[in-house]
């Protein structure tokens, strides 16, 4: 029984991403070390996550959804930190991976890191280049999809070796030290498939509408609201216009994170998160990793 790492997420009606999350962390840590908060006690979530630790909670629409969600996740991470060296926490469409160049799986890599601290993997958004990637996604995402764009917004302090407070959205913690291992990445999968994106956004728009509130009145991401969604096809068409960078050398991004590391309000810490309109092709060694 390993006690190096556990993974935690909350999910509602996201079977595509939940399947990927369970495959990834189940293989890395063992399903018995995966914790799924089943928002709304959905039967499909319970069935898919069989073998993991599933906690059902009420699913009524609520204006303070994100605030309530992160209070729960904070408490769970804090408690699990007494049993595991590290707890990986985040949205169901976010996966922490280790560069295969290390020759290590995620569990063995984490086992070699310093304990009692927080790690921030570099954020990469996997994008579906519909002009270059016609293949559907089957059992793996990386392979049919190889393009990523830099996403500082998703460089999240999500590998916790202690019970630091995590801010709503998971973007900041109270831990004052920034640790960005060269081999760790956080893959954001929201845009990895055009068809799934449209279906997911339809569900999220329906959830936000059920609150009966305007976008400025709730603690839910703006992208959950239909008026902030935009035209789906245009979102994916824009990916082809981003500058393509050769190679896969990203230490300059980590360096800028450290150079801009400063405290923010409420005892939290942050780095600058500029909008880089840059994309890369993942090296062949990443194919099949997710």
FIKOLNU-393497 format. One record per residue (C-alpha): residue number from 0; residue in three letters; chain; x, y, z. Coordinates in Angstrom, 3 decimals. Layout:
N
(NUM, 'Ala', 'A', (X, Y, Z))
...
This chain:
290
(0, 'Unk', 'A', (0.000, 0.000, 0.000))
(1, 'Unk', 'A', (1.645, 3.236, -1.133))
(2, 'Unk', 'A', (1.355, 6.438, 0.896))
(3, 'Unk', 'A', (3.384, 8.712, -1.389))
(4, 'Unk', 'A', (0.548, 10.382, -3.282))
(5, 'Unk', 'A', (-3.210, 10.664, -3.664))
(6, 'Unk', 'A', (-5.325, 12.533, -6.203))
(7, 'Unk', 'A', (-8.502, 14.514, -5.488))
(8, 'Unk', 'A', (-11.095, 16.080, -7.777))
(9, 'Unk', 'A', (-14.751, 17.094, -7.898))
(10, 'Unk', 'A', (-16.893, 16.247, -10.903))
(11, 'Unk', 'A', (-20.407, 16.525, -12.233))
(12, 'Unk', 'A', (-21.539, 15.227, -15.632))
(13, 'Unk', 'A', (-18.065, 15.230, -17.236))
(14, 'Unk', 'A', (-17.628, 11.590, -18.365))
(15, 'Unk', 'A', (-14.979, 12.356, -20.999))
(16, 'Unk', 'A', (-12.657, 14.081, -18.530))
(17, 'Unk', 'A', (-13.460, 11.758, -15.633))
(18, 'Unk', 'A', (-12.476, 8.755, -17.749))
(19, 'Unk', 'A', (-9.124, 10.392, -18.547))
(20, 'Unk', 'A', (-8.612, 11.423, -14.897))
(21, 'Unk', 'A', (-9.307, 7.906, -13.616))
(22, 'Unk', 'A', (-7.065, 6.294, -16.252))
(23, 'Unk', 'A', (-4.206, 8.641, -15.454))
(24, 'Unk', 'A', (-4.233, 8.773, -11.670))
(25, 'Unk', 'A', (-5.535, 5.226, -11.287))
(26, 'Unk', 'A', (-2.518, 3.942, -13.214))
(27, 'Unk', 'A', (-0.121, 6.315, -11.436))
(28, 'Unk', 'A', (-1.277, 6.020, -7.811))
(29, 'Unk', 'A', (-3.779, 3.136, -7.740))
(30, 'Unk', 'A', (-7.544, 3.698, -7.780))
(31, 'Unk', 'A', (-7.662, 3.173, -4.022))
(32, 'Unk', 'A', (-5.676, 6.415, -3.693))
(33, 'Unk', 'A', (-8.024, 8.454, -5.905))
(34, 'Unk', 'A', (-10.768, 10.568, -4.277))
(35, 'Unk', 'A', (-13.719, 11.690, -6.400))
(36, 'Unk', 'A', (-16.287, 14.148, -5.034))
(37, 'Unk', 'A', (-19.492, 13.248, -6.868))
(38, 'Unk', 'A', (-21.326, 16.580, -7.086))
(39, 'Unk', 'A', (-24.996, 15.681, -7.434))
(40, 'Unk', 'A', (-24.445, 11.990, -6.662))
(41, 'Unk', 'A', (-24.603, 11.086, -10.343))
(42, 'Unk', 'A', (-25.035, 7.383, -11.102))
(43, 'Unk', 'A', (-22.631, 7.560, -14.053))
(44, 'Unk', 'A', (-19.879, 9.092, -11.899))
(45, 'Unk', 'A', (-20.356, 6.454, -9.212))
(46, 'Unk', 'A', (-20.230, 3.676, -11.802))
(47, 'Unk', 'A', (-17.176, 5.022, -13.630))
(48, 'Unk', 'A', (-15.251, 5.651, -10.407))
(49, 'Unk', 'A', (-15.920, 2.243, -8.888))
(50, 'Unk', 'A', (-12.793, 1.177, -7.039))
(51, 'Unk', 'A', (-11.890, 4.759, -6.166))
(52, 'Unk', 'A', (-13.093, 6.628, -3.080))
(53, 'Unk', 'A', (-16.346, 8.322, -4.099))
(54, 'Unk', 'A', (-17.988, 10.918, -1.861))
(55, 'Unk', 'A', (-21.466, 12.007, -2.920))
(56, 'Unk', 'A', (-22.649, 15.541, -2.130))
(57, 'Unk', 'A', (-25.849, 17.469, -2.982))
(58, 'Unk', 'A', (-25.855, 18.990, -6.443))
(59, 'Unk', 'A', (-28.297, 21.886, -6.158))
(60, 'Unk', 'A', (-27.303, 24.941, -8.200))
(61, 'Unk', 'A', (-25.743, 27.573, -5.944))
(62, 'Unk', 'A', (-24.406, 31.082, -6.517))
(63, 'Unk', 'A', (-21.396, 30.417, -4.303))
(64, 'Unk', 'A', (-20.546, 27.156, -6.036))
(65, 'Unk', 'A', (-16.802, 27.695, -6.449))
(66, 'Unk', 'A', (-16.332, 29.055, -2.928))
(67, 'Unk', 'A', (-18.106, 26.059, -1.400))
(68, 'Unk', 'A', (-16.202, 23.666, -3.648))
(69, 'Unk', 'A', (-12.780, 24.925, -2.607))
(70, 'Unk', 'A', (-13.660, 24.992, 1.072))
(71, 'Unk', 'A', (-14.467, 21.297, 0.773))
(72, 'Unk', 'A', (-11.353, 20.524, -1.280))
(73, 'Unk', 'A', (-9.158, 22.460, 1.168))
(74, 'Unk', 'A', (-10.501, 20.448, 4.066))
(75, 'Unk', 'A', (-10.044, 17.155, 2.264))
(76, 'Unk', 'A', (-6.484, 17.972, 1.166))
(77, 'Unk', 'A', (-5.617, 19.085, 4.691))
(78, 'Unk', 'A', (-6.917, 15.828, 6.138))
(79, 'Unk', 'A', (-5.321, 13.561, 3.540))
(80, 'Unk', 'A', (-1.964, 15.292, 4.032))
(81, 'Unk', 'A', (-1.746, 13.419, 7.320))
(82, 'Unk', 'A', (-1.791, 10.111, 5.436))
(83, 'Unk', 'A', (0.090, 10.862, 2.189))
(84, 'Unk', 'A', (3.337, 12.668, 1.409))
(85, 'Unk', 'A', (1.593, 14.530, -1.424))
(86, 'Unk', 'A', (-1.986, 15.247, -2.462))
(87, 'Unk', 'A', (-2.613, 16.281, -6.070))
(88, 'Unk', 'A', (-5.777, 18.352, -6.298))
(89, 'Unk', 'A', (-7.507, 20.065, -9.205))
(90, 'Unk', 'A', (-10.317, 20.130, -11.727))
(91, 'Unk', 'A', (-11.224, 16.912, -13.494))
(92, 'Unk', 'A', (-9.848, 18.286, -16.798))
(93, 'Unk', 'A', (-6.382, 18.918, -15.313))
(94, 'Unk', 'A', (-3.712, 16.218, -15.136))
(95, 'Unk', 'A', (-0.228, 16.443, -13.615))
(96, 'Unk', 'A', (2.364, 14.580, -15.691))
(97, 'Unk', 'A', (6.093, 14.019, -15.464))
(98, 'Unk', 'A', (8.284, 14.304, -18.553))
(99, 'Unk', 'A', (8.996, 10.745, -19.796))
(100, 'Unk', 'A', (12.568, 11.898, -20.365))
(101, 'Unk', 'A', (13.117, 11.310, -16.627))
(102, 'Unk', 'A', (12.476, 7.605, -17.082))
(103, 'Unk', 'A', (10.144, 7.734, -14.071))
(104, 'Unk', 'A', (6.416, 7.461, -13.585))
(105, 'Unk', 'A', (4.601, 10.143, -11.634))
(106, 'Unk', 'A', (4.579, 8.211, -8.359))
(107, 'Unk', 'A', (8.298, 7.427, -8.408))
(108, 'Unk', 'A', (9.106, 10.984, -9.402))
(109, 'Unk', 'A', (7.108, 12.437, -6.510))
(110, 'Unk', 'A', (8.715, 9.936, -4.143))
(111, 'Unk', 'A', (12.062, 11.556, -4.899))
(112, 'Unk', 'A', (10.947, 15.119, -4.128))
(113, 'Unk', 'A', (11.358, 17.030, -0.901))
(114, 'Unk', 'A', (8.364, 16.629, 1.418))
(115, 'Unk', 'A', (6.421, 19.240, 3.402))
(116, 'Unk', 'A', (6.212, 21.793, 0.608))
(117, 'Unk', 'A', (4.098, 22.713, -2.440))
(118, 'Unk', 'A', (4.975, 22.146, -6.104))
(119, 'Unk', 'A', (3.693, 24.118, -9.099))
(120, 'Unk', 'A', (3.833, 22.231, -12.423))
(121, 'Unk', 'A', (4.127, 24.329, -15.583))
(122, 'Unk', 'A', (0.706, 24.779, -17.198))
(123, 'Unk', 'A', (0.161, 23.630, -20.780))
(124, 'Unk', 'A', (-3.193, 23.699, -22.533))
(125, 'Unk', 'A', (-3.723, 20.799, -24.920))
(126, 'Unk', 'A', (-5.499, 22.233, -27.974))
(127, 'Unk', 'A', (-7.275, 20.537, -30.843))
(128, 'Unk', 'A', (-5.792, 21.824, -34.081))
(129, 'Unk', 'A', (-8.795, 20.893, -36.181))
(130, 'Unk', 'A', (-6.879, 21.822, -39.340))
(131, 'Unk', 'A', (-4.127, 19.267, -38.568))
(132, 'Unk', 'A', (-5.648, 16.659, -36.250))
(133, 'Unk', 'A', (-8.725, 14.995, -37.770))
(134, 'Unk', 'A', (-8.442, 11.791, -35.727))
(135, 'Unk', 'A', (-10.960, 11.237, -32.913))
(136, 'Unk', 'A', (-9.762, 10.614, -29.379))
(137, 'Unk', 'A', (-10.134, 6.994, -28.322))
(138, 'Unk', 'A', (-8.266, 5.625, -25.308))
(139, 'Unk', 'A', (-5.495, 8.206, -25.229))
(140, 'Unk', 'A', (-5.479, 11.959, -25.748))
(141, 'Unk', 'A', (-1.788, 12.576, -26.420))
(142, 'Unk', 'A', (-1.215, 11.088, -29.841))
(143, 'Unk', 'A', (-4.359, 12.249, -31.629))
(144, 'Unk', 'A', (-3.548, 15.591, -29.962))
(145, 'Unk', 'A', (0.029, 16.896, -29.859))
(146, 'Unk', 'A', (-0.339, 20.695, -29.834))
(147, 'Unk', 'A', (-0.116, 22.693, -26.615))
(148, 'Unk', 'A', (-0.161, 26.381, -25.839))
(149, 'Unk', 'A', (1.534, 28.043, -22.898))
(150, 'Unk', 'A', (-0.980, 28.585, -20.113))
(151, 'Unk', 'A', (0.487, 30.400, -17.075))
(152, 'Unk', 'A', (-3.064, 30.614, -15.706))
(153, 'Unk', 'A', (-2.901, 26.826, -15.307))
(154, 'Unk', 'A', (0.492, 26.699, -13.640))
(155, 'Unk', 'A', (-1.242, 25.836, -10.391))
(156, 'Unk', 'A', (0.221, 24.956, -6.971))
(157, 'Unk', 'A', (-1.587, 21.629, -7.100))
(158, 'Unk', 'A', (0.914, 19.141, -5.659))
(159, 'Unk', 'A', (0.674, 19.707, -1.930))
(160, 'Unk', 'A', (2.930, 18.146, 0.655))
(161, 'Unk', 'A', (1.202, 19.971, 3.493))
(162, 'Unk', 'A', (-2.182, 21.497, 4.220))
(163, 'Unk', 'A', (-1.612, 24.995, 2.819))
(164, 'Unk', 'A', (-4.789, 26.955, 2.080))
(165, 'Unk', 'A', (-5.705, 26.909, -1.600))
(166, 'Unk', 'A', (-7.544, 29.913, -3.057))
(167, 'Unk', 'A', (-10.801, 29.565, -4.981))
(168, 'Unk', 'A', (-9.974, 28.239, -8.440))
(169, 'Unk', 'A', (-6.793, 26.581, -7.216))
(170, 'Unk', 'A', (-4.506, 29.287, -8.606))
(171, 'Unk', 'A', (-2.839, 30.443, -5.374))
(172, 'Unk', 'A', (-1.862, 29.070, -1.972))
(173, 'Unk', 'A', (-0.582, 30.493, 1.298))
(174, 'Unk', 'A', (2.738, 28.644, 0.898))
(175, 'Unk', 'A', (5.456, 31.327, 0.509))
(176, 'Unk', 'A', (7.931, 29.234, -1.509))
(177, 'Unk', 'A', (7.629, 28.643, -5.267))
(178, 'Unk', 'A', (8.833, 25.219, -6.442))
(179, 'Unk', 'A', (8.694, 24.485, -10.188))
(180, 'Unk', 'A', (10.430, 21.176, -11.007))
(181, 'Unk', 'A', (11.689, 21.061, -14.597))
(182, 'Unk', 'A', (9.965, 17.753, -15.337))
(183, 'Unk', 'A', (6.462, 18.518, -13.994))
(184, 'Unk', 'A', (3.623, 19.794, -16.192))
(185, 'Unk', 'A', (-0.076, 20.399, -15.621))
(186, 'Unk', 'A', (-2.057, 19.567, -18.750))
(187, 'Unk', 'A', (-5.355, 21.406, -19.112))
(188, 'Unk', 'A', (-7.661, 19.411, -21.394))
(189, 'Unk', 'A', (-10.646, 21.709, -21.865))
(190, 'Unk', 'A', (-9.791, 22.413, -25.526))
(191, 'Unk', 'A', (-8.395, 18.991, -26.468))
(192, 'Unk', 'A', (-11.413, 18.011, -28.553))
(193, 'Unk', 'A', (-13.843, 20.259, -30.397))
(194, 'Unk', 'A', (-16.918, 18.023, -30.137))
(195, 'Unk', 'A', (-16.422, 17.366, -26.430))
(196, 'Unk', 'A', (-15.820, 21.073, -25.788))
(197, 'Unk', 'A', (-19.190, 22.013, -27.267))
(198, 'Unk', 'A', (-21.038, 19.325, -25.301))
(199, 'Unk', 'A', (-19.279, 20.254, -22.044))
(200, 'Unk', 'A', (-20.037, 23.944, -22.479))
(201, 'Unk', 'A', (-23.707, 23.156, -23.104))
(202, 'Unk', 'A', (-23.875, 21.361, -19.747))
(203, 'Unk', 'A', (-22.022, 24.118, -17.888))
(204, 'Unk', 'A', (-24.189, 26.840, -19.405))
(205, 'Unk', 'A', (-27.264, 24.948, -18.186))
(206, 'Unk', 'A', (-25.784, 24.701, -14.671))
(207, 'Unk', 'A', (-25.047, 28.440, -14.474))
(208, 'Unk', 'A', (-28.500, 29.279, -15.819))
(209, 'Unk', 'A', (-30.052, 27.175, -13.055))
(210, 'Unk', 'A', (-28.601, 29.531, -10.423))
(211, 'Unk', 'A', (-30.898, 32.287, -11.710))
(212, 'Unk', 'A', (-28.080, 34.819, -11.249))
(213, 'Unk', 'A', (-25.998, 37.063, -13.499))
(214, 'Unk', 'A', (-22.304, 36.402, -14.117))
(215, 'Unk', 'A', (-21.222, 39.244, -11.798))
(216, 'Unk', 'A', (-23.249, 37.859, -8.890))
(217, 'Unk', 'A', (-21.832, 34.347, -8.534))
(218, 'Unk', 'A', (-18.628, 32.525, -7.654))
(219, 'Unk', 'A', (-18.509, 30.500, -10.870))
(220, 'Unk', 'A', (-16.072, 31.013, -13.738))
(221, 'Unk', 'A', (-17.315, 33.450, -16.409))
(222, 'Unk', 'A', (-16.856, 30.712, -19.031))
(223, 'Unk', 'A', (-19.789, 28.820, -17.455))
(224, 'Unk', 'A', (-22.179, 31.514, -18.755))
(225, 'Unk', 'A', (-23.577, 31.425, -22.283))
(226, 'Unk', 'A', (-23.035, 35.171, -22.809))
(227, 'Unk', 'A', (-19.296, 34.804, -22.156))
(228, 'Unk', 'A', (-18.902, 31.665, -24.279))
(229, 'Unk', 'A', (-18.414, 33.043, -27.770))
(230, 'Unk', 'A', (-18.705, 30.980, -30.940))
(231, 'Unk', 'A', (-17.220, 27.521, -30.467))
(232, 'Unk', 'A', (-15.759, 27.074, -33.950))
(233, 'Unk', 'A', (-14.064, 30.483, -33.784))
(234, 'Unk', 'A', (-12.356, 29.525, -30.521))
(235, 'Unk', 'A', (-10.682, 26.552, -32.212))
(236, 'Unk', 'A', (-9.968, 28.369, -35.471))
(237, 'Unk', 'A', (-7.922, 30.889, -33.461))
(238, 'Unk', 'A', (-5.444, 28.203, -32.399))
(239, 'Unk', 'A', (-3.960, 28.031, -35.893))
(240, 'Unk', 'A', (-2.997, 31.716, -35.702))
(241, 'Unk', 'A', (-0.812, 31.366, -32.599))
(242, 'Unk', 'A', (2.939, 31.531, -33.151))
(243, 'Unk', 'A', (4.514, 28.077, -33.381))
(244, 'Unk', 'A', (7.748, 27.681, -31.419))
(245, 'Unk', 'A', (10.257, 25.012, -32.374))
(246, 'Unk', 'A', (11.683, 22.658, -29.786))
(247, 'Unk', 'A', (10.358, 22.142, -26.288))
(248, 'Unk', 'A', (12.546, 24.294, -24.052))
(249, 'Unk', 'A', (10.392, 26.032, -21.454))
(250, 'Unk', 'A', (12.692, 26.877, -18.565))
(251, 'Unk', 'A', (12.427, 30.544, -19.561))
(252, 'Unk', 'A', (8.772, 30.422, -18.497))
(253, 'Unk', 'A', (9.636, 28.979, -15.100))
(254, 'Unk', 'A', (12.344, 31.622, -14.683))
(255, 'Unk', 'A', (9.810, 34.402, -15.251))
(256, 'Unk', 'A', (7.484, 32.815, -12.710))
(257, 'Unk', 'A', (10.224, 33.045, -10.085))
(258, 'Unk', 'A', (11.207, 36.577, -11.099))
(259, 'Unk', 'A', (7.649, 37.842, -10.517))
(260, 'Unk', 'A', (6.894, 35.875, -7.320))
(261, 'Unk', 'A', (5.221, 38.221, -4.811))
(262, 'Unk', 'A', (2.647, 38.130, -2.001))
(263, 'Unk', 'A', (-0.970, 39.066, -2.728))
(264, 'Unk', 'A', (-3.945, 39.692, -0.446))
(265, 'Unk', 'A', (-5.197, 37.278, 2.237))
(266, 'Unk', 'A', (-1.763, 35.756, 2.827))
(267, 'Unk', 'A', (-1.610, 34.187, -0.653))
(268, 'Unk', 'A', (1.316, 34.224, -3.110))
(269, 'Unk', 'A', (1.376, 34.682, -6.884))
(270, 'Unk', 'A', (3.509, 35.129, -9.994))
(271, 'Unk', 'A', (2.691, 37.133, -13.134))
(272, 'Unk', 'A', (0.472, 35.279, -15.605))
(273, 'Unk', 'A', (0.880, 36.951, -19.008))
(274, 'Unk', 'A', (-1.082, 35.732, -21.995))
(275, 'Unk', 'A', (1.515, 34.040, -24.237))
(276, 'Unk', 'A', (0.095, 33.437, -27.716))
(277, 'Unk', 'A', (2.600, 30.642, -28.292))
(278, 'Unk', 'A', (2.149, 26.995, -29.163))
(279, 'Unk', 'A', (4.414, 23.955, -29.286))
(280, 'Unk', 'A', (4.235, 20.392, -30.549))
(281, 'Unk', 'A', (4.799, 17.918, -27.745))
(282, 'Unk', 'A', (7.779, 15.641, -28.345))
(283, 'Unk', 'A', (7.121, 12.066, -29.414))
(284, 'Unk', 'A', (7.990, 10.795, -25.943))
(285, 'Unk', 'A', (4.710, 12.231, -24.579))
(286, 'Unk', 'A', (2.494, 10.195, -26.927))
(287, 'Unk', 'A', (0.229, 7.867, -24.954))
(288, 'Unk', 'A', (1.088, 9.464, -21.613))
(289, 'Unk', 'A', (-2.495, 10.692, -21.124))
